[in-house]
Amino acid sequence: MRKGAKAAVIGSVFAVVLGGAGYGAYNVVTAISGDTGAGSAGPEPVRTGPPSGSEVKETSRAFFAAWEKGDAAEAAGETNYEAGAESLLTGYSDAAHLTHVRITPGTASGATVPFSVKATVSYEGKSKPLAYDSRLTVVRGETTGKALVDWKPSVVHPQLKDGDTLVTGESASAAIEAVDRNNVVLTKDRYPSLGPILDALRDKYGDKAGGTPGIELAIHHGTTEAPDTTLATLAEGRPGKVRTTLSASAQGAAEKAVERYAESSVVAVKPSTGEVLAVANHRQDGFNAAFLGKLAPGSTMKIISAATLIDNGIATSTGPAPCPPTATWQSQTFHNLKGMQPQENATLSDSFSRSCNTAFVKYADEVKVDSLTNEAEQRFGLGKNNWKTGIESFDGSVPASGGPDTAANMIGQGQVQMSPLNMASVTATAMTGAFRQPVIVARSLDGRELATAKGLSGGTVAQLRTMMNRTAVSGTAAQVMAGLGGSIGAKTGSAEVDGQTVSNSWFTGYRNDIAAAAMTQEGGHGGDAAGPIVAAVLRTGG
């Protein structure tokens, strides 16, 4: 909670909390979204069916007019959840200190009305204008039949969600100036997808960096561990410098690359150190899927699967790994990508570079249920929930799954979950033999203990690098990696997801001392979307 500020909490309770001396009083009010039909009662008979155009216009007009004049109760009476709406709209002025509200409706599309808001946020003699766009939808109250605004916190501001708190006051954490490895300043304006990462760094290291808080209007995410989202800054705090491991050149390339593909994320790391060089997301929900995504990685998982076969003495890169058109394991039949020709005399290197699923599935009866899990945890440092990158991250998950999932896990389906950060780390381990836990700020900043793993033998590394290089030069990744010089390697992947007609695109690769991995939801084959993203980052050389 911010000091010296009242708060409008979007949740499920109502409370008044008195702050300590010197901190003033905190008025905490709550709201949740819903459609209970509990709008203002009226004597008119209950109507049914969608609201008419005139009802949409009149309801939204009445709601906007009450909101503008600061009458929370009247505005809430035009919604289908009066209690929730009134608490949030009261806090809009009392806790967030927003006044002089002017709302301009746009052209309705059916029952949905877009609108723009202009207001002024004021606090302790400081003020700043605020402008944003939102939308509302008018529905028929279930019990009253009255046309009502369908209440959601996002009506008040598009970034508000259940459990959030809208506050103006002294910021919860001190300001920071984040810089890259070469002291280049990193800002949200120049690198937009770094926004959540910079917020997380500020939340965790602001106090340690020696900065002072500013005065802000912000969203406090009360039901999650996410850092505050700043909406407006009334007075700048004195920033403390936080040096990251990022590379401005790699970050710029990553930002530009993900912009080409919706729902995409990419991470690049420096294999010799584990330092994160770039992290970028292009997602409608603003989620840091690059670090926190939990999705099946498809055939990029074959890097770990191949290492498992080699380390357990089951196969070698030059040994046999036939690629039949189908393979069945415990009643589940697996197929290769459409158009792949069978190759009965294939080696493991052949099947790896062509991304043959059936070759790996046929080894399911030679591995133990936990073989893949042990390889992932003990050699690649995955799945132990002990990574400390500097901000919140996911460590990957490779559970010991029996039944058909034993085979499915081998090809990155089944129960396996990864993020682009995880797969970039896998590639770095495969090319160096050493697991170096990824970090985005130096360990010395806070003395945290990093995860460890025993890594891979020289013989396994040599075979993995040979197979990944072949994939990049003449296999499924050749088109994407064309033109990249130096020491290169790659692996493509596509992951089928229930309910999706198009698979998720995955790609991971390395070039000299940079390894990167990307994922594009519903992006198709690995080379279609994720591949070009990774190649763009690798071209920077870090």
Phi and psi in degrees as a GROMACS rama.xvg file:
@    title "Ramachandran Plot"
@    xaxis  label "Phi"
@    yaxis  label "Psi"
@TYPE xy
-81.9072  145.388  ARG-2
-76.1739  140.975  LYS-3
68.923  24.3061  GLY-4
-133.51  147.992  ALA-5
-86.6261  165.345  LYS-6
-140.115  137.702  ALA-7
-104.171  105.708  ALA-8
-97.6417  131.132  VAL-9
-96.3619  99.9818  ILE-10
-155.323  -134.843  GLY-11
-135.32  11.1755  SER-12
-132.332  165.266  VAL-13
-125.233  129.827  PHE-14
-152.921  155.63  ALA-15
-119.874  123.65  VAL-16
-118.964  128.792  VAL-17
-94.4798  125.964  LEU-18
-76.9476  171.436  GLY-19
-78.1046  177.715  GLY-20
-58.4307  136.767  ALA-21
83.7567  -5.37972  GLY-22
-112.529  -2.10313  TYR-23
72.3837  -163.791  GLY-24
-107.846  148.991  ALA-25
-109.475  120.827  TYR-26
-99.9581  113.562  ASN-27
-108.707  117.64  VAL-28
-125.675  151.345  VAL-29
-128.431  155.881  THR-30
-152.178  147.074  ALA-31
-130.477  156.643  ILE-32
-77.0511  158  SER-33
170.75  168.966  GLY-34
-137.539  76.836  ASP-35
-87.7852  -11.6624  THR-36
75.7585  12.9578  GLY-37
-92.2208  49.2865  ALA-38
-77.2084  -177.273  GLY-39
-61.8062  127.34  SER-40
-70.9409  151.402  ALA-41
-148.541  162.062  GLY-42
-78.9141  -13.4156  PRO-43
-66.3073  151.191  GLU-44
-63.8078  151.894  PRO-45
-66.8533  127.525  VAL-46
-103.404  159.485  ARG-47
-129.783  171.773  THR-48
86.0184  170.344  GLY-49
-63.0721  149.606  PRO-50
-62.7534  144.755  PRO-51
-76.3183  167.975  SER-52
-59.3791  -38.9776  GLY-53
-69.6511  -34.9976  SER-54
-67.0287  -40.7697  GLU-55
-60.6035  -44.5482  VAL-56
-64.939  -46.7058  LYS-57
-68.725  -42.1375  GLU-58
-64.6657  -46.6419  THR-59
-66.1072  -38.3369  SER-60
-61.2587  -45.7075  ARG-61
-64.9072  -40.3573  ALA-62
-63.0821  -47.474  PHE-63
-62.2762  -42.2096  PHE-64
-63.4003  -41.7911  ALA-65
-68.7853  -39.367  ALA-66
-62.7063  -44.5975  TRP-67
-59.5977  -40.0231  GLU-68
-87.2006  2.38836  LYS-69
79.9553  18.1731  GLY-70
-92.802  88.708  ASP-71
-63.1228  -39.7717  ALA-72
-64.4787  -43.2275  ALA-73
-66.4604  -42.9198  GLU-74
-63.4849  -42.349  ALA-75
-63.052  -30.5317  ALA-76
-65.3773  -15.3083  GLY-77
-93.659  9.35609  GLU-78
-115.502  170.548  THR-79
-94.601  12.533  ASN-80
-149.143  82.2461  TYR-81
-61.0362  -45.0031  GLU-82
-61.6572  -47.6214  ALA-83
-65.4779  -44.203  GLY-84
-65.3934  -42.811  ALA-85
-64.2262  -40.4491  GLU-86
-65.1571  -41.7689  SER-87
-72.1848  -41.3605  LEU-88
-68.9198  -30.1837  LEU-89
-66.1422  -45.2797  THR-90
-66.9834  -23.6162  GLY-91
-57.3982  -38.9903  TYR-92
-95.3732  -42.27  SER-93
-77.2327  -37.2352  ASP-94
-99.6118  -40.1891  ALA-95
-88.021  -11.6119  ALA-96
59.2471  42.3534  HIS-97
-99.537  125.409  LEU-98
-133.452  -179.104  THR-99
49.9694  48.9625  HIS-100
-77.6161  129.725  VAL-101
-129.565  125.321  ARG-102
-117  130.211  ILE-103
-118.09  109.129  THR-104
-73.0716  147.897  PRO-105
-97.0569  -164.945  GLY-106
-80.6646  125.158  THR-107
-67.048  144.533  ALA-108
-117.74  97.2037  SER-109
66.9109  -123.092  GLY-110
-95.6114  3.82408  ALA-111
-101.066  131.051  THR-112
-119.872  113.56  VAL-113
-78.0123  152.511  PRO-114
-155.391  158.565  PHE-115
-114.183  146.742  SER-116
-122.273  132.863  VAL-117
-123.572  131.234  LYS-118
-149.274  173.781  ALA-119
-123.278  129.966  THR-120
-102.744  127.877  VAL-121
-130.522  141.324  SER-122
-160.143  122.612  TYR-123
47.8613  51.1606  GLU-124
82.09  -0.862392  GLY-125
-113.242  143.392  LYS-126
-145.226  159.235  SER-127
-156.614  141.502  LYS-128
-72.2859  151.386  PRO-129
-133.685  133.097  LEU-130
-138.034  138.695  ALA-131
-161.924  167.626  TYR-132
-114.563  147.742  ASP-133
-148.681  -168.029  SER-134
-157.665  158.085  ARG-135
-137.643  161.853  LEU-136
-126.779  135.473  THR-137
-96.2577  131.728  VAL-138
-127.651  171.963  VAL-139
-91.65  124.503  ARG-140
-59.2949  133.424  GLY-141
-65.6496  -34.351  GLU-142
-103.792  -30.0011  THR-143
-94.5873  -23.7762  THR-144
75.5063  2.22998  GLY-145
-81.6031  146.464  LYS-146
-72.1163  124.287  ALA-147
-137.485  152.051  LEU-148
-70.7966  126.158  VAL-149
-71.8138  107.706  ASP-150
-74.9936  126.14  TRP-151
-143.436  144.359  LYS-152
-54.8148  -31.2742  PRO-153
-66.5055  -12.5931  SER-154
-62.315  -40.4859  VAL-155
-74.1192  -40.4041  VAL-156
-154.676  134.439  HIS-157
-62.1365  -17.6682  PRO-158
-94.6703  -2.75798  GLN-159
-79.3762  135.4  LEU-160
-131.832  166.812  LYS-161
-54.2603  133.574  ASP-162
92.5014  -7.83965  GLY-163
-80.7795  160.977  ASP-164
-126.824  127.853  THR-165
-100.321  117.214  LEU-166
-138.308  152.385  VAL-167
-125.63  130.478  THR-168
164.456  -162.878  GLY-169
-64.3452  132.495  GLU-170
-61.1045  149.269  SER-171
-68.5688  -24.4524  ALA-172
-137.334  157.154  SER-173
-69.9349  154.054  ALA-174
-68.6583  150.911  ALA-175
-130.864  157.213  ILE-176
-114.964  103.949  GLU-177
-82.8379  135.34  ALA-178
-127.807  157.947  VAL-179
-85.3043  -172.524  ASP-180
-64.2013  -20.5041  ARG-181
-108.795  18.8311  ASN-182
73.3641  18.6119  ASN-183
-79.7177  129.488  VAL-184
-69.3845  134.173  VAL-185
-108.111  118.054  LEU-186
-123.646  159.119  THR-187
-65.7466  -32.396  LYS-188
-64.9317  -41.7873  ASP-189
-83.3837  -33.103  ARG-190
-127.343  79.0027  TYR-191
-55.8132  -39.2849  PRO-192
-75.2391  -6.22148  SER-193
-78.9976  -6.31099  LEU-194
-47.3302  -57.3618  GLY-195
-62.7213  -32.9086  PRO-196
-70.078  -43.4049  ILE-197
-65.257  -37.6907  LEU-198
-62.1655  -41.9745  ASP-199
-66.7074  -39.4935  ALA-200
-65.0003  -40.0906  LEU-201
-63.87  -43.3866  ARG-202
-62.6303  -37.6008  ASP-203
-89.4981  -35.1888  LYS-204
-118.005  1.29905  TYR-205
-55.4132  -47.3813  GLY-206
-67.2905  -38.8955  ASP-207
-68.288  -26.7762  LYS-208
-82.1345  -7.01133  ALA-209
86.6618  14.6612  GLY-210
-83.5704  177.373  GLY-211
-123.159  151.526  THR-212
-69.1431  154.519  PRO-213
-105.808  -172.606  GLY-214
-107.163  124.735  ILE-215
-140.811  153.247  GLU-216
-96.5597  124.833  LEU-217
-148.324  162.067  ALA-218
-99.4283  121.806  ILE-219
-97.6946  122.207  HIS-220
-88.2815  88.4037  HIS-221
-68.463  -27.3582  GLY-222
-96.3535  1.96335  THR-223
-131.297  174.516  THR-224
-93.0787  8.89423  GLU-225
-66.4905  145.843  ALA-226
-70.2568  164.016  PRO-227
-58.1132  148.185  ASP-228
-105.836  113.445  THR-229
-78.6206  128.879  THR-230
-101.216  -32.6644  LEU-231
-157.276  143.149  ALA-232
-111.846  117.691  THR-233
-86.996  -34.2414  LEU-234
-146.503  127.475  ALA-235
-72.5717  138.348  GLU-236
-83.1117  171.349  GLY-237
-84.6816  114.732  ARG-238
-75.4747  142.248  PRO-239
-98.1325  145.298  GLY-240
-81.4172  131.346  LYS-241
-121.106  114.067  VAL-242
-86.8667  125.181  ARG-243
-101.881  173.502  THR-244
-89.8299  -3.34694  THR-245
-64.2724  155.392  LEU-246
-112.47  121.514  SER-247
-58.6831  -37.4586  ALA-248
-67.9535  -43.9212  SER-249
-67.3302  -38.922  ALA-250
-63.2792  -43.5879  GLN-251
-60.6517  -41.9902  GLY-252
-65.6156  -39.7133  ALA-253
-64.6409  -43.8949  ALA-254
-59.6073  -46.1548  GLU-255
-66.2313  -38.7199  LYS-256
-67.4275  -44.0254  ALA-257
-70.7763  -23.8097  VAL-258
-61.4339  -21.5264  GLU-259
-77.6179  -17.419  ARG-260
-134.466  122.163  TYR-261
-64.7372  149.326  ALA-262
55.8563  47.7748  GLU-263
-117.102  151.468  SER-264
-145.583  148.118  SER-265
-146.936  147.783  VAL-266
-136.246  139.228  VAL-267
-123.534  139.266  ALA-268
-128.891  161.967  VAL-269
-98.2965  105.486  LYS-270
-56.8054  -32.5978  PRO-271
-71.2397  -16.514  SER-272
-131.402  -21.6976  THR-273
86.0778  0.92046  GLY-274
-70.3067  135.03  GLU-275
-77.4495  125.981  VAL-276
-96.8196  -28.7004  LEU-277
-157.634  146.24  ALA-278
-147.76  122.304  VAL-279
-143.455  144.977  ALA-280
-133.555  142.999  ASN-281
-129.616  88.6014  HIS-282
-136.566  145.992  ARG-283
-67.8874  -31.0367  GLN-284
-88.497  -3.92332  ASP-285
72.3842  7.72644  GLY-286
-73.0795  139.556  PHE-287
-82.6699  70.0665  ASN-288
-66.6469  -22.0578  ALA-289
-58.7867  -38.2823  ALA-290
-101.812  -28.14  PHE-291
-116.281  -2.38077  LEU-292
-61.7114  147.046  GLY-293
-133.821  84.0026  LYS-294
-134.896  153.014  LEU-295
-61.822  129.365  ALA-296
-88.4688  2.67178  PRO-297
60.9301  -148.644  GLY-298
-71.5504  -6.82011  SER-299
-62.2478  -22.2987  THR-300
-65.1283  -18.9808  MET-301
-64.5473  -15.0784  LYS-302
-62.8531  -48.7029  ILE-303
-69.5773  -39.7125  ILE-304
-63.2355  -43.4745  SER-305
-62.8916  -41.8742  ALA-306
-61.617  -38.488  ALA-307
-61.2818  -45.8461  THR-308
-64.122  -40.7932  LEU-309
-69.2388  -47.5538  ILE-310
-69.5072  -22.6394  ASP-311
-96.7469  9.3367  ASN-312
68.7519  21.2794  GLY-313
-87.9942  -34.8069  ILE-314
-152.284  164.755  ALA-315
-130.084  165.763  THR-316
-62.6476  -29.0491  SER-317
-99.9229  -0.555359  THR-318
-83.1558  171.093  GLY-319
-68.2309  138.526  PRO-320
-152.07  73.8548  ALA-321
-55.4789  149.116  PRO-322
-120.014  82.534  CYS-323
-76.3952  166.909  PRO-324
-66.097  -31.1541  PRO-325
-141.345  161.607  THR-326
-146.115  136.574  ALA-327
-114.837  133.05  THR-328
-135.038  118.015  TRP-329
46.6624  56.0844  GLN-330
75.6731  -4.48626  SER-331
-102.003  128.705  GLN-332
-97.6275  131.161  THR-333
-110.356  146.185  PHE-334
-123.717  163.541  HIS-335
-93.912  172.648  ASN-336
-60.4034  147.447  LEU-337
-57.1028  131.579  LYS-338
95.403  -9.95516  GLY-339
-74.3154  126.528  MET-340
-81.8225  140.598  GLN-341
-65.9092  153.677  PRO-342
-144.816  94.8994  GLN-343
-71.5441  -24.2177  GLU-344
-101.387  22.4071  ASN-345
-69.9074  149.032  ALA-346
-93.2781  172.09  THR-347
-61.7339  -37.0408  LEU-348
-64.2393  -41.0469  SER-349
-58.7666  -51.0542  ASP-350
-68.5659  -33.0084  SER-351
-66.7679  -48.5261  PHE-352
-69.177  -27.7795  SER-353
-89.2992  -10.0553  ARG-354
61.4795  51.7377  SER-355
-81.4573  116.051  CYS-356
-68.9668  -44.2785  ASN-357
-64.7999  -29.8055  THR-358
-62.5646  -40.5134  ALA-359
-76.4916  -37.4222  PHE-360
-61.3537  -36.976  VAL-361
-66.6055  -16.2351  LYS-362
-87.0301  -0.788737  TYR-363
-61.5467  -29.2864  ALA-364
-82.4558  -3.41662  ASP-365
-106.482  -10.5901  GLU-366
-101.463  155.421  VAL-367
-82.1361  164.213  LYS-368
-57.0658  -33.5057  VAL-369
-104.012  8.88546  ASP-370
-61.21  -47.505  SER-371
-66.3044  -38.9335  LEU-372
-61.683  -46.8823  THR-373
-63.0238  -40.7491  ASN-374
-62.4495  -45.6092  GLU-375
-63.2689  -43.6711  ALA-376
-76.4186  -50.1121  GLU-377
-79.0368  -30.2715  GLN-378
-108.242  -31.824  ARG-379
-106.388  -1.27201  PHE-380
69.8673  22.6141  GLY-381
-98.1018  156.645  LEU-382
76.9666  12.22  GLY-383
-103.96  -0.187926  LYS-384
56.3443  42.4518  ASN-385
-133.168  13.8525  ASN-386
-72.7181  139.335  TRP-387
-129.488  81.8452  LYS-388
-76.6071  -19.7677  THR-389
119.097  -25.6493  GLY-390
-135.224  174.04  ILE-391
-63.1705  135.714  GLU-392
-150.735  164.938  SER-393
-106.019  138.816  PHE-394
-94.3656  3.22118  ASP-395
85.9315  159.746  GLY-396
-147.087  121.377  SER-397
-130.625  78.1432  VAL-398
-71.1727  154.387  PRO-399
-77.2519  98.2831  ALA-400
-109.69  129.469  SER-401
-90.4666  -175.833  GLY-402
66.2798  -153.002  GLY-403
-58.8884  -24.631  PRO-404
-68.1148  -20.161  ASP-405
-59.4048  -42.7371  THR-406
-76.8422  -43.1741  ALA-407
-61.604  -37.1593  ALA-408
-62.3608  -31.3265  ASN-409
-63.0809  -26.7197  MET-410
-110.649  21.1504  ILE-411
74.8626  26.5469  GLY-412
-117.097  -145.703  GLN-413
60.3811  -125.339  GLY-414
-101.263  1.53559  GLN-415
-71.1828  136.82  VAL-416
-133.518  136.135  GLN-417
-142.742  163.814  MET-418
-116.986  165.274  SER-419
-56.5915  -35.8479  PRO-420
-58.4003  -45.2043  LEU-421
-60.5833  -45.2402  ASN-422
-72.8213  -30.9625  MET-423
-63.9049  -39.223  ALA-424
-67.0602  -40.546  SER-425
-58.0193  -45.603  VAL-426
-64.4025  -41.0291  THR-427
-61.513  -41.3635  ALA-428
-66.5138  -41.1543  THR-429
-63.1841  -34.8369  ALA-430
-88.1254  -20.3143  MET-431
-110.787  -23.6179  THR-432
86.9512  -13.0592  GLY-433
-110.394  133.629  ALA-434
-85.5459  118.639  PHE-435
-120.38  109.201  ARG-436
-56.0821  128.65  GLN-437
-60.9765  143.046  PRO-438
-137.261  147.919  VAL-439
-109.56  -15.5695  ILE-440
-134.352  152.104  VAL-441
-61.8655  147.278  ALA-442
-59.074  -31.8285  ARG-443
-65.2293  -17.8529  SER-444
-65.0191  -35.0417  LEU-445
-137.945  2.85692  ASP-446
69.1591  19.8471  GLY-447
-68.9238  153.895  ARG-448
-89.9983  127.238  GLU-449
-90.5525  152.973  LEU-450
-70.1453  152.207  ALA-451
-131.464  160.653  THR-452
-155.98  159.905  ALA-453
-79.5838  -13.9471  LYS-454
76.8962  -163.742  GLY-455
-115.536  153.963  LEU-456
-74.2562  161.171  SER-457
-60.0664  -37.068  GLY-458
-65.5349  -41.1822  GLY-459
-67.1621  -42.4689  THR-460
-60.0968  -44.5236  VAL-461
-59.689  -40.9362  ALA-462
-70.395  -41.8484  GLN-463
-64.0965  -43.4618  LEU-464
-63.8896  -39.5063  ARG-465
-61.9804  -44.2345  THR-466
-69.3391  -39.6837  MET-467
-70.1746  -35.8279  MET-468
-65.3043  -41.8818  ASN-469
-62.0399  -40.2341  ARG-470
-61.0654  -38.6532  THR-471
-75.7693  -29.5222  ALA-472
-91.9115  -40.6819  VAL-473
-137.98  4.23163  SER-474
-102.186  -150.37  GLY-475
-67.2976  -16.2306  THR-476
-101.012  2.68298  ALA-477
-61.2864  -42.5725  ALA-478
-64.1167  -42.2129  GLN-479
-68.8846  -39.1104  VAL-480
-87.6443  -1.96602  MET-481
-57.311  135.417  ALA-482
91.6148  -9.55367  GLY-483
-86.3605  120.142  LEU-484
-90.9304  -176.718  GLY-485
81.7862  -162.082  GLY-486
-84.5468  113.907  SER-487
-127.734  156.512  ILE-488
-164.391  159.336  GLY-489
-161.941  167.274  ALA-490
-150.041  130.991  LYS-491
-92.596  161.479  THR-492
-159.648  147.681  GLY-493
-139.112  133.294  SER-494
-118.663  122.598  ALA-495
-78.5006  138.419  GLU-496
-128.581  132.241  VAL-497
-55.9587  133.172  ASP-498
89.5908  -7.4044  GLY-499
-107.036  134.996  GLN-500
-83.0205  -21.9794  THR-501
-117.121  136.686  VAL-502
-73.5253  162.851  SER-503
-79.3852  137.574  ASN-504
-93.1189  128.445  SER-505
-127.537  149.141  TRP-506
-158.963  138.779  PHE-507
-139.914  145.136  THR-508
-161.114  169.356  GLY-509
-136.873  155.259  TYR-510
-147.553  113.813  ARG-511
52.4165  -124.516  ASN-512
-100.687  45.2876  ASP-513
-144.146  132.285  ILE-514
-124.962  139.957  ALA-515
-141.166  154.318  ALA-516
-143.864  144.027  ALA-517
-137.91  156.286  ALA-518
-140.499  133.811  MET-519
-125.857  114.752  THR-520
-67.1491  130.998  GLN-521
56.0789  38.2684  GLU-522
-95.2266  -5.38794  GLY-523
91.4068  -144.084  GLY-524
-69.3755  163.179  HIS-525
-58.1953  -37.634  GLY-526
-80.2531  -7.96539  GLY-527
-76.7642  -42.6611  ASP-528
-130.279  -57.5776  ALA-529
-62.8504  -35.6883  ALA-530
-59.2813  -53.6999  GLY-531
-59.5893  -31.0506  PRO-532
-65.4734  -48.6482  ILE-533
-62.3695  -44.6888  VAL-534
-59.7499  -39.1693  ALA-535
-62.6438  -38.6868  ALA-536
-72.7766  -40.9019  VAL-537
-62.6484  -29.8265  LEU-538
-65.0135  -23.7322  ARG-539
-72.5801  -22.1774  THR-540
70.6066  10.4957  GLY-541
